[in-house]
Amino acid sequence: MLEEASTMVAQLDLFSCNEELEEVATADLRYLLLPALCGALSLKQSGRDRRLEIVQTARTYFIDFLKRCHEYNLSRFELPNANENSSPCEASENESPAAPSVPCQPDLVSMAVRRQAKIERYRQRKDLEARLTDVRRAVDSGQADDEVTRDFYLLNVQRWVTVCLEEIESIDQEVEILQKMDGLKQGAAKQPAQPARPPMKPFIITKDMVQAKVFGAGYPSLATMSVDEWYDEHKKRGRLPDQGIPRGVDTEEDTDAKEREEEDKEKKAENDDEESRLKTRNWDDYKESHRRGYGNRHNMG
């Protein structure tokens, strides 16, 4: 319905850039809001796949409304860039009301300009809403004359100017995000798809030799020979109880006797040594003249 009304207004040429605001009839001022209302309703549409198209359409409506208001000098503001892909620096220049154009400078400066513009728009919007509340009472009561009614329509238009400026700022940020998301999706689509990994075939471990190799026998070690093999081996070596003393015992005793004889010879040689005897005698004399613990009585009284 709003789109049809906008088309009819365009066909009737109710508004022209060659006329002043005073030349517009009071009853026609309400139709200035048609593009702004169309943009607001467009933003309420849902659809993730069409979101970029929706916000761009709404931005076009808002720009159309602001251009018409700028032509009639309805409010003091900088007209945003009509290009939908405008940079944030350009948006910050155009959004500031009653402020000179600021060149693209470091981020801190542009952020300060945007912040000041938002504060100014917020104050302006609150002032307009307060004035609208007072004028609306007179219009609703039916006692308003043509001047009050005209003031009511103009205040509504000025209020929507601040709303459209805020919406355009939000749309520019959203468009940038949506375009980056589309770029990521296209990049992911261009990448070659990885070949599907074939599924693994199921296998079953049965309780046989394969399972024993995997999990073990269940105890520390396995037997290396049978009982008969053990008996035959010990029988060959003569280590069975019924065979008496093993053969290897005699040879071990012979070697022990030889070692003892050699140790006795070494001891006798040491006893015949003059130095060892003198050392032993001096040690005995020392023990007689010094009591046990003699050298450990320092600081003991």
Sequence and secondary structure as in RCSB ss.txt:
>XXXX:A:sequence
MLEEASTMVAQLDLFSCNEELEEVATADLRYLLLPALCGALSLKQSGRDRRLEIVQTARTYFIDFLKRCHEYNLS
RFELPNANENSSPCEASENESPAAPSVPCQPDLVSMAVRRQAKIERYRQRKDLEARLTDVRRAVDSGQADDEVTR
DFYLLNVQRWVTVCLEEIESIDQEVEILQKMDGLKQGAAKQPAQPARPPMKPFIITKDMVQAKVFGAGYPSLATM
SVDEWYDEHKKRGRLPDQGIPRGVDTEEDTDAKEREEEDKEKKAENDDEESRLKTRNWDDYKESHRRGYGNRHNM
G
>XXXX:A:secstr
 HHHHHHHHHHHT   TTS GGGS GGGGGGGGHHHHHHHHHHT   STTHHHHHHHHHHHHHHHHHHHHHTT S
      S TT  HHHHHHHHSTT        HHHHHHHHHHHHHHHHHHHHHHHHHHHHHHHHHHHT   HHHHH
HHHHHHHHHHHHHHHHHHHHHHHHHHHHHHHHHHHHHHHHS               TTHHHHHHH  SSS   SS
 HHHHHHHHHHHT SGGG S THHHHHHHHHHHHHHHHHHHHHHHHT HHHHHHHHHHHHHHHHS TTGGG TT 
 
